[in-house]
Amino acid sequence: MRPSAPDNPQSDLRYRDAGVDIDAGNEAVRRIKSLVAQTRRPEQLDGLGGFAGMIGLPGGLAEPVLVSCTDGVGTKLLVAIATDQHATVGIDLVAMCVNDLLVTGARPLFLLDYIACGELEPGRVETLVAGIVEGCKLSGCALLGGETAELPGMYNKGHYDLAAFAVGVVDRKRILAPERTQAGDVVIGLPSSGLHSNGYSLARKALLDPAYGGLDFNSPLPGADTSVAEALLTPTRIYADAMARACETLGEALHGAAHITGGGLLENPQRSISEDLAVALDLRPVERQPIFHAIAAQGVPEDEMLRTFNCGLGMLLYVDRNHCEQALTCLRNAGESPLVVGDLRARGNANDPQILLTSG
């Protein structure tokens, strides 16, 4: 039997009554339009508001190859949500995508962002996009478009998620492919700013769980002049300028690079070297930020630290040994503090490890 209608049905049922506020969405777009315009590249063909973004390829490339990747910020967002500090996680979003592009030798060209939330708050969206814009400006790419989705019932009130999709371009002859790496190459490390955007589930467990660190976000971080929240929300470094200068200055003497992201120093370096090589790393010169020491102090063993976190190194470059000093000078001129942290060595057979570590 068909159910009868209620005696006093509600009239004028609106999308807002189901949890989606179209007016708030329009207000968010209005607020971010001028922000997005700050990232415009000369190759762009249109502005914000269309169904799709359009951009041309930069000139001067004999055989341009497009490079793409996608990533998010992960549970670092839970720290931003808990502390109501959302200004820098947009930088993290861009960094996690752009740094992956850079290790191929590509220049970032454009980025698309995706913001999903349970309840759309225009002010928060504006803050998030301002961070994304800052990340795009630091990496030299256009924020070509994006999507803001209000998904009531899928996210708790106040919660949101971020994802991005980045595209870069590289001349085919300049691609940093694993087969270019050679035994004898020096490994140059570029310092990280801290955890970047990986390992936050372990970091929060170690620092905040009463059974371990028992700290809260406002607690001073042991060994540092910052709070736990400030240390956890330090934005991910973007290495676009350093890599652009290295590619331009070193040319074919730059053989490869590795972004030290999820998997840490045990799983990332070998992703960009030839299978017949091993990476020998000496981490003793690397100064780890206090956040790493605070986490390790809660009983996290060294091997777990090394396969979860960057442990102070956000990027590795593999450089022809004869160009080591040139590379160090170039990177210092880009504002980096590079360290020689090892070399590439011939690997005896397929059963030999590809990562050889010496740590303090």
N, C-alpha and C positions, 0 to 999 in steps of 0.2 A: 504494500500500500504506500502510496506517495505521501511523505510527511506534509502536514499542513503548515501554512505560513504562520509566524507568530502573530499574536493579536495586535501588537503595536510595533510593526517593523520599523527599523531605522531608515530614514530617507537620506538621499544624497551621500551614499557610501563613496568615499574618496580614497585615492591611492595613499594619502597621508594616514588614513585610518588603519591601513595595513602595514604602516611603518616606513613608507617611502615618501620623502618630502621633495617633490620636484622643484619647488621654489628654493629650497636649501641648495639643491644641486646647481641650479642656475646662478645662485649667489656665489657659490664656490668657484664656478667658472669665471664669473665677473672679477672676482678677487685675484685669481691667479694669472689672468690674461697678460697683465703688464710684466709679471715676473717671468713668464715663459719667453716673452719677447726679448729678454736680456740674453738669451742663449742663441739667438738667431745667427745662422751661418749664411755666407753669401750664396751658397748653393741652394738654399731653400726656395721653394716656389710658391708657398702659401703660408698662411698664419693659422693660429689656433681657432677651432670652431668647425672645421670641415669634418667629413666622415673619415678621411685618411690624410696623413701628412705626405708631402712630396718633397724630394730633395735630389739634386743632381750629384754626380761624382765630381770630386775636385780634379783639376787639370794637372798635367805634368806627370802622369803615370802611364808607362808604356803598356802595361797589362794589369789593370786594376782588379784586385780580388776582394770581394766582400767577406768580412769575418763577422760572425754573430755569436751572441751568447745571452744567457738569461740567468738571473739569480734573485735572491731576496735578502732580507736582513735577519731572518730567523728569530730566535727567542730573545735577542737583544731588545726587540720591541716590547717585551714584557717589562723590561726595566724602564723604558720610556713611558709606558702606560702607567706603571705603578707610581712613578715620580712626577707624572704630568709634565715631562720635559721632552718635547718632540722636535726641537729645532735642528738636531744634527743627524737624526737617523736617515734623512733623505740623502745626506752626503754618503753615508754607509751604503745606501742602495746603489748609487751611481758607482762608487768605488768597487764594489764586489763584482760588478759587470765589467767596468772599464779596465780594471787591472788584469782581468782574464784576456781581454782583447790585446793588451799591450805586449804580452809575452809572445805573440805571433809576429810582432813587428808592426802591427796595424796602428793607424791613427784613429782615434774615436771619431765617428762621423755624426751619429745621432742616437738618441735614446727614447724609448717609449716607457711610460710608467703605468702601473696599475695599483690603485688604492681601493681596498675593499673594507667596508666597515658595517657595523650593525646599525648605527645611527649617524647620519652625515652631519657634521658640525663644520660649517664653512670656515670658521676661524682656525680650527685644527688642520683642515685640508690646506689652507693657505700657508700655515707654518710648515707642514710637511713638504709642500711644493717649493717653498723658499729654500729648504735644505737641498732638495733635488736640483734646483736651479744653481745653487752654489756649487754642488758637485759637478754639474755640467760645465760651469764656467771654469772650474779648476782643471777639467779634463779636455776642454776645448770642443765639446760636442753640443749639438743642438738638442733641446727637448722638443722633439718633433710632434709629439702627441701623447695621448694617454687615455686612461679610463678611470672614472671614479664610480664605484658600485656600492649602492646602499643595499645591504642584504640582511634585513631584520630576521631574527630567528636563527641565523647562522653564526653570528658573532655576539658575544656578551656586550652589554652596554659599555661603551668606552673603548672597546677593543677594535683593532684594525689589523690589516696585513698589507705589506708592500711587496711588489715584485717589479722587475724592470727587464727590458729587452734592449740590448745595445748592438749597434752595428758599426764596424770600423772598416777601413780600407787600407790595403797594402799592395805595393807593386809585387807581382809574382816573384820576380828575381830577388826581392828583399825579404821574403818570408823567413822567419826564424824557425826552421824545421829541425827535428831531432837529428836528422842525418848530417847536419852541418857541424854538430859538436864533435870535438876531437880529444883524444887522450893528451893531457898536458895543459888543457885549458884551465885558467884560473877561475875560481868561483868568487864573485864579488857580491856581498850582501848589502842590502839597503835596509836600514832600521825600520821597524814598525812603530806605530804610535801606541801600541798596547794590544789588546785582544783582537782588534779589528771587529769582525762580525762572525766569529766562529767559536764554538765551544761554550756557549753561554748557558746551556743546560748544566754542564759540569761546573762552570764558574759560579752560578747561582746556588747550586747544591753545596759547594765547598764553602762559600762565604756566608750564605744567609741561613742555611738550615741550622736549627738549634743543636742538632746532633754533631755539627762540625764547627764552622766558624762562629755561628750565632750572631753575626753582625746584622745591622739594618742599613738601609740606603744612606742614612745620615751619619752613620758611624765614620770616624776617620779610618782611612785605609792604612793598615800597619805599614810603617816605613815610608809613608808618603805625606804630602801636605794637602791632599785632596780627600774628599769623602768617597765612600764606596760607590755611590751613584755617579759622581764625576768621573771616576776611573773607568767604570763600566760603560759610560756613555761617550768616552773619548772617541771621536769619529775616526773611521778607517782612513789611512793615508792613500792618496791618489798619486801614482807614480808617472803620470802622463808626461810631464815636462822632462823628467829624468830620462825616461825611455826614448822620447823623441830626440833629445840631444845625443843620447848614446847611439841610436840608430844612425843619425846624421853624421856624427863625428867619427865613429868607429867603422861604419860601413860593414864590409864582409868580415872584419875582425870580431864583431859581435856575433857569436854563434848560436846563442839561445838564451832563454830566461824562464824562470819559474815563479809563479805567484804562490806564495805560501798561505794557503787558505785551508779549508776543511781537510783534515788528514795531516796537517802540520808538516814538520820537517822530516818525518819518516815516509810520507807517501806522495809528496808533491815534487821534490827535485827531479826524480827519475822520469817524470811524465814528459819532459822536454829534452831528453838526451837519447843517444843511440843505445840500443839494447846491449851492445857489446862494451858499454862503458859503465863505470860506477862513480858515484859522487862521494868524495872523501871530504867530510866537513869537520872543521875544528871550531867548536862553538865557544871556546874559552875567551876569545876577545869580545864576545857579544855581551853587552850590558842589558840584562833583562829588566823591564820595568817592575816596580813594586807589586803590581797586580799579579804577576806570575809567581812571585815569591809568596804572596799571601795565599794564593790557591794551593801551591805545592805544600805549604806549611800545614794544610789540613789533611795530609796523608796521601796526596796524589803522587804516585811514583814518577820518576823521571821519564820512563818510556811512555807512560800515559800522557804526560805533559807534552812530550815531543810529537806524539801522533794526534794530539787534539788541538794544540795551539801553535802559533808562529814562534813563540818563545823569543821575541825580540827582532826577528827578521821577516820583513813583509815581502821581499822580492830578492831573487838570486839571478845574477847574470853570469853567463859562461863566455869568457873572453879569451882570445888568442893571447898566450902568455907574453908575447913580444909587445903587446899593446896594453899591458896592465896599467902602467903609469899614466898613459894617455886616457884610459878609461876612468881611473880614479880622479884625475884632474877634471875631466868632463863632468863627472857626476857631482863633484864638489861645486863646480860652477853652476850646477842646476839646483844648489841648495841642499844636497844630500850629504850624509856623513858615511861614505862607503867604507866597507871593511873587506879585506881579503880573508875569506873564511874557508878556503880549501881549494881542491883541484879535481879534475876529471882523470880517471885512471882506467886502463884497460881491464876488462873483466875476464877472468880466466875461462869460465864456462857459465852456462845458463843457470846453474844451481848456486853460483856465488851471489852474495847480496849486492844490491845496487846502491845501498846507502851504508857508508862507513862513517861512524860518528865518534868524535872525541868531544866530550862536554865536561864542564867544570863541576 
